[in-house]
Amino acid sequence: MLREGTVNTYLQFLGQDFFRYFLNFGYGKLFRVAGRTLREFYLAIDQLHDSNRYTFVGMQQPLFHITSEDESGATLNYK
């Protein structure tokens, strides 16, 4: 189903529901270890994916890299 909205609408939805969505699948402990802020989480996410390589053998894990940041936000590069 196609939804109308701006990029900011979808980003706000992601920010509000991302963690709640994954908490429902039992990843609460993983998120608690990943950092106290969203910035800390993004800086730790590659290590989290790397730690799952034995659980999900053959998984091609994504890579995240913060290319710039300032007081209003950050640019996240996803590969």
CYANA upper distance limits for C-alpha pairs under 8 A (distance plus 0.5 A):
  5 GLY  CA      9 THR  CA      6.29
  5 GLY  CA     10 TYR  CA      7.58
  6 THR  CA     10 TYR  CA      7.16
  7 VAL  CA     11 LEU  CA      6.67
  8 ASN  CA     12 GLN  CA      6.46
  9 THR  CA     13 PHE  CA      6.83
 10 TYR  CA     14 LEU  CA      6.67
 11 LEU  CA     15 GLY  CA      6.64
 12 GLN  CA     16 GLN  CA      6.66
 13 PHE  CA     17 ASP  CA      6.51
 13 PHE  CA     18 PHE  CA      8.42
 14 LEU  CA     18 PHE  CA      5.73
 15 GLY  CA     19 PHE  CA      8.35
 16 GLN  CA     20 ARG  CA      8.19
 17 ASP  CA     21 TYR  CA      6.38
 18 PHE  CA     22 PHE  CA      7.09
 19 PHE  CA     23 LEU  CA      6.49
 20 ARG  CA     24 ASN  CA      6.99
 21 TYR  CA     25 PHE  CA      7.74
 22 PHE  CA     26 GLY  CA      7.32
 22 PHE  CA     27 TYR  CA      6.29
 22 PHE  CA     28 GLY  CA      7.92
 23 LEU  CA     27 TYR  CA      5.63
 23 LEU  CA     28 GLY  CA      5.49
 27 TYR  CA     31 PHE  CA      6.88
 28 GLY  CA     32 ARG  CA      6.79
 29 LYS  CA     33 VAL  CA      6.90
 30 LEU  CA     34 ALA  CA      6.82
 30 LEU  CA     48 LEU  CA      8.45
 31 PHE  CA     35 GLY  CA      7.48
 31 PHE  CA     41 PHE  CA      8.11
 32 ARG  CA     36 ARG  CA      7.54
 34 ALA  CA     40 GLU  CA      7.34
 34 ALA  CA     41 PHE  CA      5.61
 34 ALA  CA     44 ALA  CA      6.31
 34 ALA  CA     45 ILE  CA      7.62
 34 ALA  CA     48 LEU  CA      8.05
 35 GLY  CA     40 GLU  CA      5.38
 35 GLY  CA     41 PHE  CA      5.62
 35 GLY  CA     44 ALA  CA      7.94
 36 ARG  CA     40 GLU  CA      6.98
 36 ARG  CA     41 PHE  CA      7.82
 37 THR  CA     41 PHE  CA      6.76
 38 LEU  CA     42 TYR  CA      6.75
 39 ARG  CA     43 LEU  CA      6.78
 40 GLU  CA     44 ALA  CA      6.71
 41 PHE  CA     45 ILE  CA      6.39
 42 TYR  CA     46 ASP  CA      8.40
 42 TYR  CA     64 PHE  CA      7.68
 42 TYR  CA     65 HIS  CA      8.37
 42 TYR  CA     66 ILE  CA      8.26
 43 LEU  CA     65 HIS  CA      8.16
 43 LEU  CA     66 ILE  CA      8.26
 44 ALA  CA     48 LEU  CA      6.92
 45 ILE  CA     49 HIS  CA      6.75
 45 ILE  CA     64 PHE  CA      7.74
 46 ASP  CA     50 ASP  CA      6.65
 46 ASP  CA     62 PRO  CA      8.14
 46 ASP  CA     63 LEU  CA      6.51
 46 ASP  CA     64 PHE  CA      6.97
 47 GLN  CA     51 SER  CA      6.68
 48 LEU  CA     52 ASN  CA      7.13
 49 HIS  CA     53 ARG  CA      7.30
 49 HIS  CA     61 GLN  CA      6.66
 49 HIS  CA     62 PRO  CA      8.20
 50 ASP  CA     61 GLN  CA      7.97
 52 ASN  CA     56 PHE  CA      6.54
 53 ARG  CA     57 VAL  CA      6.09
 53 ARG  CA     58 GLY  CA      7.85
 53 ARG  CA     59 MET  CA      7.10
 62 PRO  CA     78 TYR  CA      7.44
 62 PRO  CA     79 LYS  CA      6.14
 63 LEU  CA     78 TYR  CA      6.30
 63 LEU  CA     79 LYS  CA      5.58
 64 PHE  CA     76 LEU  CA      7.19
 64 PHE  CA     77 ASN  CA      6.15
 64 PHE  CA     78 TYR  CA      5.25
 64 PHE  CA     79 LYS  CA      6.97
 65 HIS  CA     76 LEU  CA      6.22
 65 HIS  CA     77 ASN  CA      5.55
 65 HIS  CA     78 TYR  CA      7.14
 66 ILE  CA     74 ALA  CA      7.26
 66 ILE  CA     75 THR  CA      6.24
 66 ILE  CA     76 LEU  CA      5.01
 66 ILE  CA     77 ASN  CA      6.52
 67 THR  CA     74 ALA  CA      8.07
 67 THR  CA     75 THR  CA      6.13
 67 THR  CA     76 LEU  CA      6.57
 67 THR  CA     77 ASN  CA      6.99
 68 SER  CA     74 ALA  CA      6.12
 68 SER  CA     75 THR  CA      5.81
 68 SER  CA     76 LEU  CA      8.11
 69 GLU  CA     73 GLY  CA      6.19
 69 GLU  CA     74 ALA  CA      4.48
 69 GLU  CA     75 THR  CA      6.74
 70 ASP  CA     74 ALA  CA      6.82
